[in-house]
Amino acid sequence: MAIDAVELSVEMRPDVVVLVTGDADFAHLALQLRRRGIRVEVASVAQNLGSALKASANEIIDLDPLFNSFEEM
């Protein structure tokens, strides 16, 4: 998946990529995308967010408030 993302970034030239994961294994992907000038945002819940991925992203989107809003309904 990471290799495909890098290849697609070369072809499509997106401004932003949002990774919906907290897995620190994707930290290298985030760094590779940022080196290509692509903004990387990570959407995850705080307790599942790896520190390496957090450090590699431009921005973190906390999904906890979203999940909590579903529980209220």
PDB file of N, H, CA, C and O in Angstrom:
ATOM      1  N   MET A   1       0.811  -1.182   0.000  1.00  0.00           N
ATOM      2  CA  MET A   1       0.000   0.000   0.000  1.00  0.00           C
ATOM      3  C   MET A   1       0.868   1.266   0.000  1.00  0.00           C
ATOM      4  O   MET A   1       0.565   2.229  -0.704  1.00  0.00           O
ATOM      5  N   ALA A   2       1.922   1.261   0.772  1.00  0.00           N
ATOM      6  H   ALA A   2       2.169   0.479   1.344  1.00  0.00           H
ATOM      7  CA  ALA A   2       2.792   2.437   0.843  1.00  0.00           C
ATOM      8  C   ALA A   2       3.479   2.696  -0.491  1.00  0.00           C
ATOM      9  O   ALA A   2       3.603   3.843  -0.920  1.00  0.00           O
ATOM     10  N   ILE A   3       3.922   1.636  -1.140  1.00  0.00           N
ATOM     11  H   ILE A   3       3.822   0.704  -0.792  1.00  0.00           H
ATOM     12  CA  ILE A   3       4.578   1.793  -2.444  1.00  0.00           C
ATOM     13  C   ILE A   3       3.586   2.361  -3.458  1.00  0.00           C
ATOM     14  O   ILE A   3       3.930   3.244  -4.243  1.00  0.00           O
ATOM     15  N   ASP A   4       2.357   1.851  -3.436  1.00  0.00           N
ATOM     16  H   ASP A   4       2.077   1.133  -2.798  1.00  0.00           H
ATOM     17  CA  ASP A   4       1.325   2.369  -4.339  1.00  0.00           C
ATOM     18  C   ASP A   4       1.056   3.848  -4.063  1.00  0.00           C
ATOM     19  O   ASP A   4       0.867   4.629  -4.996  1.00  0.00           O
ATOM     20  N   ALA A   5       1.040   4.229  -2.803  1.00  0.00           N
ATOM     21  H   ALA A   5       1.194   3.594  -2.045  1.00  0.00           H
ATOM     22  CA  ALA A   5       0.782   5.627  -2.455  1.00  0.00           C
ATOM     23  C   ALA A   5       1.877   6.540  -2.997  1.00  0.00           C
ATOM     24  O   ALA A   5       1.583   7.624  -3.503  1.00  0.00           O
ATOM     25  N   VAL A   6       3.121   6.120  -2.897  1.00  0.00           N
ATOM     26  H   VAL A   6       3.359   5.240  -2.486  1.00  0.00           H
ATOM     27  CA  VAL A   6       4.227   6.929  -3.406  1.00  0.00           C
ATOM     28  C   VAL A   6       4.140   7.021  -4.933  1.00  0.00           C
ATOM     29  O   VAL A   6       4.328   8.096  -5.502  1.00  0.00           O
ATOM     30  N   GLU A   7       3.856   5.901  -5.591  1.00  0.00           N
ATOM     31  H   GLU A   7       3.703   5.027  -5.129  1.00  0.00           H
ATOM     32  CA  GLU A   7       3.734   5.913  -7.046  1.00  0.00           C
ATOM     33  C   GLU A   7       2.579   6.808  -7.495  1.00  0.00           C
ATOM     34  O   GLU A   7       2.715   7.565  -8.455  1.00  0.00           O
ATOM     35  N   LEU A   8       1.459   6.721  -6.810  1.00  0.00           N
ATOM     36  H   LEU A   8       1.348   6.105  -6.029  1.00  0.00           H
ATOM     37  CA  LEU A   8       0.314   7.565  -7.152  1.00  0.00           C
ATOM     38  C   LEU A   8       0.611   9.037  -6.913  1.00  0.00           C
ATOM     39  O   LEU A   8       0.136   9.901  -7.650  1.00  0.00           O
ATOM     40  N   SER A   9       1.397   9.319  -5.883  1.00  0.00           N
ATOM     41  H   SER A   9       1.783   8.617  -5.285  1.00  0.00           H
ATOM     42  CA  SER A   9       1.720  10.721  -5.603  1.00  0.00           C
ATOM     43  C   SER A   9       2.544  11.335  -6.727  1.00  0.00           C
ATOM     44  O   SER A   9       2.432  12.529  -7.004  1.00  0.00           O
ATOM     45  N   VAL A  10       3.364  10.526  -7.370  1.00  0.00           N
ATOM     46  H   VAL A  10       3.455   9.555  -7.145  1.00  0.00           H
ATOM     47  CA  VAL A  10       4.157  11.003  -8.503  1.00  0.00           C
ATOM     48  C   VAL A  10       3.244  11.270  -9.701  1.00  0.00           C
ATOM     49  O   VAL A  10       3.411  12.264 -10.408  1.00  0.00           O
ATOM     50  N   GLU A  11       2.292  10.387  -9.918  1.00  0.00           N
ATOM     51  H   GLU A  11       2.156   9.580  -9.344  1.00  0.00           H
ATOM     52  CA  GLU A  11       1.390  10.522 -11.060  1.00  0.00           C
ATOM     53  C   GLU A  11       0.342  11.620 -10.853  1.00  0.00           C
ATOM     54  O   GLU A  11       0.091  12.420 -11.754  1.00  0.00           O
ATOM     55  N   MET A  12      -0.264  11.653  -9.672  1.00  0.00           N
ATOM     56  H   MET A  12      -0.060  11.003  -8.940  1.00  0.00           H
ATOM     57  CA  MET A  12      -1.416  12.528  -9.435  1.00  0.00           C
ATOM     58  C   MET A  12      -1.062  13.890  -8.849  1.00  0.00           C
ATOM     59  O   MET A  12      -1.821  14.845  -9.013  1.00  0.00           O
ATOM     60  N   ARG A  13       0.063  13.994  -8.179  1.00  0.00           N
ATOM     61  H   ARG A  13       0.680  13.218  -8.046  1.00  0.00           H
ATOM     62  CA  ARG A  13       0.518  15.248  -7.553  1.00  0.00           C
ATOM     63  C   ARG A  13      -0.547  15.872  -6.633  1.00  0.00           C
ATOM     64  O   ARG A  13      -0.925  17.025  -6.844  1.00  0.00           O
ATOM     65  N   PRO A  14      -1.036  15.146  -5.627  1.00  0.00           N
ATOM     66  CA  PRO A  14      -2.031  15.728  -4.722  1.00  0.00           C
ATOM     67  C   PRO A  14      -1.398  16.784  -3.819  1.00  0.00           C
ATOM     68  O   PRO A  14      -0.195  16.749  -3.562  1.00  0.00           O
ATOM     69  N   ASP A  15      -2.203  17.708  -3.348  1.00  0.00           N
ATOM     70  H   ASP A  15      -3.181  17.736  -3.557  1.00  0.00           H
ATOM     71  CA  ASP A  15      -1.724  18.701  -2.388  1.00  0.00           C
ATOM     72  C   ASP A  15      -1.668  18.112  -0.984  1.00  0.00           C
ATOM     73  O   ASP A  15      -0.771  18.420  -0.199  1.00  0.00           O
ATOM     74  N   VAL A  16      -2.656  17.249  -0.683  1.00  0.00           N
ATOM     75  H   VAL A  16      -3.385  16.999  -1.320  1.00  0.00           H
ATOM     76  CA  VAL A  16      -2.789  16.680   0.656  1.00  0.00           C
ATOM     77  C   VAL A  16      -3.110  15.198   0.539  1.00  0.00           C
ATOM     78  O   VAL A  16      -3.877  14.782  -0.328  1.00  0.00           O
ATOM     79  N   VAL A  17      -2.510  14.407   1.428  1.00  0.00           N
ATOM     80  H   VAL A  17      -1.887  14.745   2.133  1.00  0.00           H
ATOM     81  CA  VAL A  17      -2.869  12.999   1.585  1.00  0.00           C
ATOM     82  C   VAL A  17      -3.271  12.813   3.042  1.00  0.00           C
ATOM     83  O   VAL A  17      -2.562  13.240   3.953  1.00  0.00           O
ATOM     84  N   VAL A  18      -4.416  12.169   3.249  1.00  0.00           N
ATOM     85  H   VAL A  18      -4.992  11.822   2.509  1.00  0.00           H
ATOM     86  CA  VAL A  18      -4.873  11.881   4.603  1.00  0.00           C
ATOM     87  C   VAL A  18      -4.726  10.381   4.844  1.00  0.00           C
ATOM     88  O   VAL A  18      -5.338   9.565   4.155  1.00  0.00           O
ATOM     89  N   LEU A  19      -3.914  10.037   5.821  1.00  0.00           N
ATOM     90  H   LEU A  19      -3.417  10.700   6.381  1.00  0.00           H
ATOM     91  CA  LEU A  19      -3.746   8.644   6.215  1.00  0.00           C
ATOM     92  C   LEU A  19      -4.674   8.378   7.391  1.00  0.00           C
ATOM     93  O   LEU A  19      -4.553   9.020   8.434  1.00  0.00           O
ATOM     94  N   VAL A  20      -5.590   7.450   7.232  1.00  0.00           N
ATOM     95  H   VAL A  20      -5.688   6.929   6.385  1.00  0.00           H
ATOM     96  CA  VAL A  20      -6.532   7.123   8.298  1.00  0.00           C
ATOM     97  C   VAL A  20      -6.015   5.864   8.981  1.00  0.00           C
ATOM     98  O   VAL A  20      -6.481   4.752   8.733  1.00  0.00           O
ATOM     99  N   THR A  21      -5.043   6.083   9.842  1.00  0.00           N
ATOM    100  H   THR A  21      -4.665   6.987  10.043  1.00  0.00           H
ATOM    101  CA  THR A  21      -4.389   5.007  10.587  1.00  0.00           C
ATOM    102  C   THR A  21      -3.573   5.628  11.708  1.00  0.00           C
ATOM    103  O   THR A  21      -3.228   6.809  11.661  1.00  0.00           O
ATOM    104  N   GLY A  22      -3.275   4.841  12.690  1.00  0.00           N
ATOM    105  H   GLY A  22      -3.555   3.881  12.728  1.00  0.00           H
ATOM    106  CA  GLY A  22      -2.378   5.291  13.745  1.00  0.00           C
ATOM    107  C   GLY A  22      -1.110   4.470  13.764  1.00  0.00           C
ATOM    108  O   GLY A  22      -0.239   4.676  14.609  1.00  0.00           O
ATOM    109  N   ASP A  23      -1.006   3.542  12.835  1.00  0.00           N
ATOM    110  H   ASP A  23      -1.714   3.375  12.149  1.00  0.00           H
ATOM    111  CA  ASP A  23       0.105   2.593  12.781  1.00  0.00           C
ATOM    112  C   ASP A  23       1.410   3.301  12.435  1.00  0.00           C
ATOM    113  O   ASP A  23       1.536   3.901  11.367  1.00  0.00           O
ATOM    114  N   ALA A  24       2.367   3.227  13.337  1.00  0.00           N
ATOM    115  H   ALA A  24       2.264   2.739  14.204  1.00  0.00           H
ATOM    116  CA  ALA A  24       3.656   3.891  13.144  1.00  0.00           C
ATOM    117  C   ALA A  24       4.432   3.333  11.957  1.00  0.00           C
ATOM    118  O   ALA A  24       5.396   3.953  11.510  1.00  0.00           O
ATOM    119  N   ASP A  25       4.031   2.180  11.443  1.00  0.00           N
ATOM    120  H   ASP A  25       3.247   1.676  11.807  1.00  0.00           H
ATOM    121  CA  ASP A  25       4.691   1.631  10.254  1.00  0.00           C
ATOM    122  C   ASP A  25       4.528   2.551   9.040  1.00  0.00           C
ATOM    123  O   ASP A  25       5.281   2.437   8.073  1.00  0.00           O
ATOM    124  N   PHE A  26       3.552   3.461   9.085  1.00  0.00           N
ATOM    125  H   PHE A  26       2.940   3.554   9.871  1.00  0.00           H
ATOM    126  CA  PHE A  26       3.323   4.375   7.975  1.00  0.00           C
ATOM    127  C   PHE A  26       4.100   5.681   8.114  1.00  0.00           C
ATOM    128  O   PHE A  26       3.944   6.581   7.289  1.00  0.00           O
ATOM    129  N   ALA A  27       4.927   5.794   9.137  1.00  0.00           N
ATOM    130  H   ALA A  27       5.054   5.063   9.808  1.00  0.00           H
ATOM    131  CA  ALA A  27       5.727   7.012   9.330  1.00  0.00           C
ATOM    132  C   ALA A  27       6.665   7.249   8.150  1.00  0.00           C
ATOM    133  O   ALA A  27       6.832   8.386   7.711  1.00  0.00           O
ATOM    134  N   HIS A  28       7.270   6.195   7.641  1.00  0.00           N
ATOM    135  H   HIS A  28       7.134   5.271   7.998  1.00  0.00           H
ATOM    136  CA  HIS A  28       8.182   6.342   6.497  1.00  0.00           C
ATOM    137  C   HIS A  28       7.421   6.851   5.272  1.00  0.00           C
ATOM    138  O   HIS A  28       7.924   7.701   4.538  1.00  0.00           O
ATOM    139  N   LEU A  29       6.222   6.337   5.053  1.00  0.00           N
ATOM    140  H   LEU A  29       5.813   5.646   5.649  1.00  0.00           H
ATOM    141  CA  LEU A  29       5.399   6.817   3.942  1.00  0.00           C
ATOM    142  C   LEU A  29       5.117   8.303   4.106  1.00  0.00           C
ATOM    143  O   LEU A  29       5.244   9.066   3.148  1.00  0.00           O
ATOM    144  N   ALA A  30       4.739   8.718   5.298  1.00  0.00           N
ATOM    145  H   ALA A  30       4.636   8.098   6.076  1.00  0.00           H
ATOM    146  CA  ALA A  30       4.460  10.132   5.541  1.00  0.00           C
ATOM    147  C   ALA A  30       5.685  10.989   5.219  1.00  0.00           C
ATOM    148  O   ALA A  30       5.560  12.044   4.598  1.00  0.00           O
ATOM    149  N   LEU A  31       6.842  10.547   5.630  1.00  0.00           N
ATOM    150  H   LEU A  31       6.944   9.689   6.135  1.00  0.00           H
ATOM    151  CA  LEU A  31       8.071  11.296   5.348  1.00  0.00           C
ATOM    152  C   LEU A  31       8.361  11.358   3.855  1.00  0.00           C
ATOM    153  O   LEU A  31       8.757  12.405   3.342  1.00  0.00           O
ATOM    154  N   GLN A  32       8.168  10.248   3.158  1.00  0.00           N
ATOM    155  H   GLN A  32       7.847   9.398   3.575  1.00  0.00           H
ATOM    156  CA  GLN A  32       8.400  10.224   1.710  1.00  0.00           C
ATOM    157  C   GLN A  32       7.460  11.182   0.976  1.00  0.00           C
ATOM    158  O   GLN A  32       7.870  11.881   0.050  1.00  0.00           O
ATOM    159  N   LEU A  33       6.212  11.203   1.395  1.00  0.00           N
ATOM    160  H   LEU A  33       5.879  10.634   2.148  1.00  0.00           H
ATOM    161  CA  LEU A  33       5.251  12.113   0.762  1.00  0.00           C
ATOM    162  C   LEU A  33       5.609  13.561   1.053  1.00  0.00           C
ATOM    163  O   LEU A  33       5.542  14.407   0.161  1.00  0.00           O
ATOM    164  N   ARG A  34       5.988  13.854   2.286  1.00  0.00           N
ATOM    165  H   ARG A  34       6.043  13.166   3.010  1.00  0.00           H
ATOM    166  CA  ARG A  34       6.363  15.230   2.639  1.00  0.00           C
ATOM    167  C   ARG A  34       7.594  15.678   1.868  1.00  0.00           C
ATOM    168  O   ARG A  34       7.685  16.844   1.486  1.00  0.00           O
ATOM    169  N   ARG A  35       8.547  14.775   1.628  1.00  0.00           N
ATOM    170  H   ARG A  35       8.473  13.827   1.937  1.00  0.00           H
ATOM    171  CA  ARG A  35       9.737  15.122   0.842  1.00  0.00           C
ATOM    172  C   ARG A  35       9.369  15.492  -0.587  1.00  0.00           C
ATOM    173  O   ARG A  35      10.111  16.204  -1.263  1.00  0.00           O
ATOM    174  N   ARG A  36       8.225  15.007  -1.041  1.00  0.00           N
ATOM    175  H   ARG A  36       7.622  14.428  -0.491  1.00  0.00           H
ATOM    176  CA  ARG A  36       7.743  15.339  -2.385  1.00  0.00           C
ATOM    177  C   ARG A  36       6.857  16.587  -2.370  1.00  0.00           C
ATOM    178  O   ARG A  36       6.244  16.926  -3.382  1.00  0.00           O
ATOM    179  N   GLY A  37       6.791  17.262  -1.235  1.00  0.00           N
ATOM    180  H   GLY A  37       7.289  16.987  -0.413  1.00  0.00           H
ATOM    181  CA  GLY A  37       6.023  18.490  -1.129  1.00  0.00           C
ATOM    182  C   GLY A  37       4.544  18.293  -0.879  1.00  0.00           C
ATOM    183  O   GLY A  37       3.753  19.218  -1.059  1.00  0.00           O
ATOM    184  N   ILE A  38       4.166  17.103  -0.468  1.00  0.00           N
ATOM    185  H   ILE A  38       4.809  16.352  -0.322  1.00  0.00           H
ATOM    186  CA  ILE A  38       2.755  16.793  -0.220  1.00  0.00           C
ATOM    187  C   ILE A  38       2.479  16.911   1.276  1.00  0.00           C
ATOM    188  O   ILE A  38       3.208  16.359   2.100  1.00  0.00           O
ATOM    189  N   ARG A  39       1.427  17.632   1.608  1.00  0.00           N
ATOM    190  H   ARG A  39       0.835  18.081   0.938  1.00  0.00           H
ATOM    191  CA  ARG A  39       1.012  17.763   3.002  1.00  0.00           C
ATOM    192  C   ARG A  39       0.409  16.434   3.454  1.00  0.00           C
ATOM    193  O   ARG A  39      -0.401  15.846   2.738  1.00  0.00           O
ATOM    194  N   VAL A  40       0.801  15.958   4.642  1.00  0.00           N
ATOM    195  H   VAL A  40       1.458  16.437   5.223  1.00  0.00           H
ATOM    196  CA  VAL A  40       0.303  14.688   5.171  1.00  0.00           C
ATOM    197  C   VAL A  40      -0.459  14.940   6.465  1.00  0.00           C
ATOM    198  O   VAL A  40       0.084  15.469   7.435  1.00  0.00           O
ATOM    199  N   GLU A  41      -1.727  14.548   6.455  1.00  0.00           N
ATOM    200  H   GLU A  41      -2.168  14.118   5.667  1.00  0.00           H
ATOM    201  CA  GLU A  41      -2.558  14.625   7.650  1.00  0.00           C
ATOM    202  C   GLU A  41      -2.900  13.207   8.070  1.00  0.00           C
ATOM    203  O   GLU A  41      -3.193  12.355   7.231  1.00  0.00           O
ATOM    204  N   VAL A  42      -2.862  12.960   9.357  1.00  0.00           N
ATOM    205  H   VAL A  42      -2.624  13.652  10.039  1.00  0.00           H
ATOM    206  CA  VAL A  42      -3.154  11.634   9.897  1.00  0.00           C
ATOM    207  C   VAL A  42      -4.422  11.725  10.730  1.00  0.00           C
ATOM    208  O   VAL A  42      -4.514  12.540  11.647  1.00  0.00           O
ATOM    209  N   ALA A  43      -5.395  10.888  10.409  1.00  0.00           N
ATOM    210  H   ALA A  43      -5.320  10.225   9.664  1.00  0.00           H
ATOM    211  CA  ALA A  43      -6.638  10.810  11.171  1.00  0.00           C
ATOM    212  C   ALA A  43      -6.618   9.518  11.975  1.00  0.00           C
ATOM    213  O   ALA A  43      -6.525   8.423  11.419  1.00  0.00           O
ATOM    214  N   SER A  44      -6.708   9.666  13.298  1.00  0.00           N
ATOM    215  H   SER A  44      -6.784  10.556  13.749  1.00  0.00           H
ATOM    216  CA  SER A  44      -6.621   8.505  14.176  1.00  0.00           C
ATOM    217  C   SER A  44      -7.174   8.863  15.546  1.00  0.00           C
ATOM    218  O   SER A  44      -7.413  10.033  15.849  1.00  0.00           O
ATOM    219  N   VAL A  45      -7.372   7.854  16.360  1.00  0.00           N
ATOM    220  H   VAL A  45      -7.178   6.904  16.114  1.00  0.00           H
ATOM    221  CA  VAL A  45      -7.687   8.100  17.769  1.00  0.00           C
ATOM    222  C   VAL A  45      -6.364   8.144  18.528  1.00  0.00           C
ATOM    223  O   VAL A  45      -5.427   7.414  18.204  1.00  0.00           O
ATOM    224  N   ALA A  46      -6.299   8.988  19.518  1.00  0.00           N
ATOM    225  H   ALA A  46      -7.060   9.581  19.781  1.00  0.00           H
ATOM    226  CA  ALA A  46      -5.034   9.273  20.209  1.00  0.00           C
ATOM    227  C   ALA A  46      -4.380   8.017  20.780  1.00  0.00           C
ATOM    228  O   ALA A  46      -3.160   7.871  20.698  1.00  0.00           O
ATOM    229  N   GLN A  47      -5.162   7.115  21.352  1.00  0.00           N
ATOM    230  H   GLN A  47      -6.153   7.234  21.419  1.00  0.00           H
ATOM    231  CA  GLN A  47      -4.560   5.949  21.991  1.00  0.00           C
ATOM    232  C   GLN A  47      -3.950   4.960  20.997  1.00  0.00           C
ATOM    233  O   GLN A  47      -3.174   4.090  21.392  1.00  0.00           O
ATOM    234  N   ASN A  48      -4.290   5.085  19.717  1.00  0.00           N
ATOM    235  H   ASN A  48      -4.920   5.792  19.396  1.00  0.00           H
ATOM    236  CA  ASN A  48      -3.734   4.193  18.697  1.00  0.00           C
ATOM    237  C   ASN A  48      -2.689   4.865  17.807  1.00  0.00           C
ATOM    238  O   ASN A  48      -2.196   4.249  16.862  1.00  0.00           O
ATOM    239  N   LEU A  49      -2.354   6.099  18.093  1.00  0.00           N
ATOM    240  H   LEU A  49      -2.754   6.600  18.861  1.00  0.00           H
ATOM    241  CA  LEU A  49      -1.438   6.852  17.238  1.00  0.00           C
ATOM    242  C   LEU A  49       0.012   6.634  17.667  1.00  0.00           C
ATOM    243  O   LEU A  49       0.401   6.994  18.779  1.00  0.00           O
ATOM    244  N   GLY A  50       0.801   6.047  16.783  1.00  0.00           N
ATOM    245  H   GLY A  50       0.485   5.754  15.880  1.00  0.00           H
ATOM    246  CA  GLY A  50       2.219   5.830  17.055  1.00  0.00           C
ATOM    247  C   GLY A  50       2.989   7.133  17.046  1.00  0.00           C
ATOM    248  O   GLY A  50       2.708   8.027  16.248  1.00  0.00           O
ATOM    249  N   SER A  51       3.953   7.235  17.929  1.00  0.00           N
ATOM    250  H   SER A  51       4.181   6.508  18.577  1.00  0.00           H
ATOM    251  CA  SER A  51       4.701   8.494  18.057  1.00  0.00           C
ATOM    252  C   SER A  51       5.495   8.829  16.797  1.00  0.00           C
ATOM    253  O   SER A  51       5.633  10.003  16.454  1.00  0.00           O
ATOM    254  N   ALA A  52       6.020   7.816  16.103  1.00  0.00           N
ATOM    255  H   ALA A  52       5.908   6.863  16.382  1.00  0.00           H
ATOM    256  CA  ALA A  52       6.782   8.078  14.875  1.00  0.00           C
ATOM    257  C   ALA A  52       5.877   8.647  13.785  1.00  0.00           C
ATOM    258  O   ALA A  52       6.279   9.541  13.041  1.00  0.00           O
ATOM    259  N   LEU A  53       4.665   8.130  13.695  1.00  0.00           N
ATOM    260  H   LEU A  53       4.339   7.403  14.299  1.00  0.00           H
ATOM    261  CA  LEU A  53       3.725   8.639  12.692  1.00  0.00           C
ATOM    262  C   LEU A  53       3.290  10.057  13.058  1.00  0.00           C
ATOM    263  O   LEU A  53       3.173  10.920  12.189  1.00  0.00           O
ATOM    264  N   LYS A  54       3.057  10.286  14.322  1.00  0.00           N
ATOM    265  H   LYS A  54       3.153   9.584  15.028  1.00  0.00           H
ATOM    266  CA  LYS A  54       2.674  11.620  14.790  1.00  0.00           C
ATOM    267  C   LYS A  54       3.748  12.650  14.441  1.00  0.00           C
ATOM    268  O   LYS A  54       3.442  13.760  14.007  1.00  0.00           O
ATOM    269  N   ALA A  55       4.992  12.269  14.634  1.00  0.00           N
ATOM    270  H   ALA A  55       5.241  11.367  14.987  1.00  0.00           H
ATOM    271  CA  ALA A  55       6.102  13.177  14.334  1.00  0.00           C
ATOM    272  C   ALA A  55       6.290  13.391  12.836  1.00  0.00           C
ATOM    273  O   ALA A  55       6.843  14.411  12.424  1.00  0.00           O
ATOM    274  N   SER A  56       5.842  12.453  12.026  1.00  0.00           N
ATOM    275  H   SER A  56       5.393  11.625  12.361  1.00  0.00           H
ATOM    276  CA  SER A  56       6.042  12.528  10.577  1.00  0.00           C
ATOM    277  C   SER A  56       4.958  13.317   9.852  1.00  0.00           C
ATOM    278  O   SER A  56       5.146  13.712   8.701  1.00  0.00           O
ATOM    279  N   ALA A  57       3.846  13.544  10.503  1.00  0.00           N
ATOM    280  H   ALA A  57       3.693  13.223  11.437  1.00  0.00           H
ATOM    281  CA  ALA A  57       2.702  14.189   9.851  1.00  0.00           C
ATOM    282  C   ALA A  57       2.761  15.702   9.983  1.00  0.00           C
ATOM    283  O   ALA A  57       3.378  16.238  10.904  1.00  0.00           O
ATOM    284  N   ASN A  58       2.108  16.382   9.047  1.00  0.00           N
ATOM    285  H   ASN A  58       1.606  15.947   8.299  1.00  0.00           H
ATOM    286  CA  ASN A  58       1.937  17.832   9.157  1.00  0.00           C
ATOM    287  C   ASN A  58       0.878  18.177  10.185  1.00  0.00           C
ATOM    288  O   ASN A  58       0.994  19.162  10.914  1.00  0.00           O
ATOM    289  N   GLU A  59      -0.160  17.349  10.233  1.00  0.00           N
ATOM    290  H   GLU A  59      -0.255  16.549   9.640  1.00  0.00           H
ATOM    291  CA  GLU A  59      -1.271  17.611  11.141  1.00  0.00           C
ATOM    292  C   GLU A  59      -1.902  16.298  11.579  1.00  0.00           C
ATOM    293  O   GLU A  59      -1.906  15.317  10.836  1.00  0.00           O
ATOM    294  N   ILE A  60      -2.438  16.296  12.803  1.00  0.00           N
ATOM    295  H   ILE A  60      -2.434  17.093  13.407  1.00  0.00           H
ATOM    296  CA  ILE A  60      -3.142  15.149  13.350  1.00  0.00           C
ATOM    297  C   ILE A  60      -4.609  15.511  13.503  1.00  0.00           C
ATOM    298  O   ILE A  60      -4.946  16.560  14.054  1.00  0.00           O
ATOM    299  N   ILE A  61      -5.474  14.641  13.016  1.00  0.00           N
ATOM    300  H   ILE A  61      -5.201  13.789  12.569  1.00  0.00           H
ATOM    301  CA  ILE A  61      -6.916  14.821  13.160  1.00  0.00           C
ATOM    302  C   ILE A  61      -7.386  13.780  14.169  1.00  0.00           C
ATOM    303  O   ILE A  61      -7.302  12.578  13.917  1.00  0.00           O
ATOM    304  N   ASP A  62      -7.880  14.248  15.310  1.00  0.00           N
ATOM    305  H   ASP A  62      -7.948  15.225  15.515  1.00  0.00           H
ATOM    306  CA  ASP A  62      -8.338  13.350  16.365  1.00  0.00           C
ATOM    307  C   ASP A  62      -9.755  12.876  16.046  1.00  0.00           C
ATOM    308  O   ASP A  62     -10.673  13.687  15.927  1.00  0.00           O
ATOM    309  N   LEU A  63      -9.928  11.573  15.909  1.00  0.00           N
ATOM    310  H   LEU A  63      -9.182  10.914  16.006  1.00  0.00           H
ATOM    311  CA  LEU A  63     -11.233  11.016  15.557  1.00  0.00           C
ATOM    312  C   LEU A  63     -12.131  10.760  16.769  1.00  0.00           C
ATOM    313  O   LEU A  63     -13.306  10.434  16.599  1.00  0.00           O
ATOM    314  N   ASP A  64     -11.604  10.902  17.988  1.00  0.00           N
ATOM    315  H   ASP A  64     -10.650  11.167  18.126  1.00  0.00           H
ATOM    316  CA  ASP A  64     -12.403  10.655  19.186  1.00  0.00           C
ATOM    317  C   ASP A  64     -13.687  11.479  19.217  1.00  0.00           C
ATOM    318  O   ASP A  64     -14.749  10.908  19.468  1.00  0.00           O
ATOM    319  N   PRO A  65     -13.649  12.795  18.974  1.00  0.00           N
ATOM    320  CA  PRO A  65     -14.905  13.561  19.002  1.00  0.00           C
ATOM    321  C   PRO A  65     -15.942  13.046  17.989  1.00  0.00           C
ATOM    322  O   PRO A  65     -17.140  13.053  18.271  1.00  0.00           O
ATOM    323  N   LEU A  66     -15.493  12.613  16.844  1.00  0.00           N
ATOM    324  H   LEU A  66     -14.519  12.608  16.615  1.00  0.00           H
ATOM    325  CA  LEU A  66     -16.398  12.078  15.833  1.00  0.00           C
ATOM    326  C   LEU A  66     -17.040  10.801  16.338  1.00  0.00           C
ATOM    327  O   LEU A  66     -18.258  10.641  16.252  1.00  0.00           O
ATOM    328  N   PHE A  67     -16.237   9.893  16.862  1.00  0.00           N
ATOM    329  H   PHE A  67     -15.248  10.023  16.932  1.00  0.00           H
ATOM    330  CA  PHE A  67     -16.775   8.634  17.375  1.00  0.00           C
ATOM    331  C   PHE A  67     -17.705   8.871  18.558  1.00  0.00           C
ATOM    332  O   PHE A  67     -18.716   8.181  18.690  1.00  0.00           O
ATOM    333  N   ASN A  68     -17.387   9.826  19.413  1.00  0.00           N
ATOM    334  H   ASN A  68     -16.566  10.386  19.305  1.00  0.00           H
ATOM    335  CA  ASN A  68     -18.249  10.135  20.548  1.00  0.00           C
ATOM    336  C   ASN A  68     -19.580  10.706  20.108  1.00  0.00           C
ATOM    337  O   ASN A  68     -20.592  10.486  20.773  1.00  0.00           O
ATOM    338  N   SER A  69     -19.604  11.434  19.004  1.00  0.00           N
ATOM    339  H   SER A  69     -18.782  11.612  18.463  1.00  0.00           H
ATOM    340  CA  SER A  69     -20.870  11.985  18.521  1.00  0.00           C
ATOM    341  C   SER A  69     -21.818  10.878  18.048  1.00  0.00           C
ATOM    342  O   SER A  69     -23.037  11.037  18.120  1.00  0.00           O
ATOM    343  N   PHE A  70     -21.271   9.765  17.569  1.00  0.00           N
ATOM    344  H   PHE A  70     -20.281   9.635  17.511  1.00  0.00           H
ATOM    345  CA  PHE A  70     -22.114   8.629  17.170  1.00  0.00           C
ATOM    346  C   PHE A  70     -22.751   7.973  18.383  1.00  0.00           C
ATOM    347  O   PHE A  70     -23.889   7.510  18.311  1.00  0.00           O
ATOM    348  N   GLU A  71     -22.033   7.929  19.495  1.00  0.00           N
ATOM    349  H   GLU A  71     -21.108   8.306  19.554  1.00  0.00           H
ATOM    350  CA  GLU A  71     -22.546   7.313  20.703  1.00  0.00           C
ATOM    351  C   GLU A  71     -23.706   8.103  21.293  1.00  0.00           C
ATOM    352  O   GLU A  71     -24.571   7.526  21.952  1.00  0.00           O
ATOM    353  N   GLU A  72     -23.738   9.405  21.070  1.00  0.00           N
ATOM    354  H   GLU A  72     -23.035   9.873  20.534  1.00  0.00           H
ATOM    355  CA  GLU A  72     -24.778  10.245  21.636  1.00  0.00           C
ATOM    356  C   GLU A  72     -26.117  10.079  20.932  1.00  0.00           C
ATOM    357  O   GLU A  72     -27.156  10.413  21.501  1.00  0.00           O
ATOM    358  N   MET A  73     -26.111   9.580  19.728  1.00  0.00           N
ATOM    359  H   MET A  73     -25.266   9.309  19.266  1.00  0.00           H
ATOM    360  CA  MET A  73     -27.352   9.455  18.945  1.00  0.00           C
ATOM    361  C   MET A  73     -28.186   8.303  19.403  1.00  0.00           C
ATOM    362  O   MET A  73     -29.259   8.059  18.851  1.00  0.00           O
TER     363      MET A  73
END
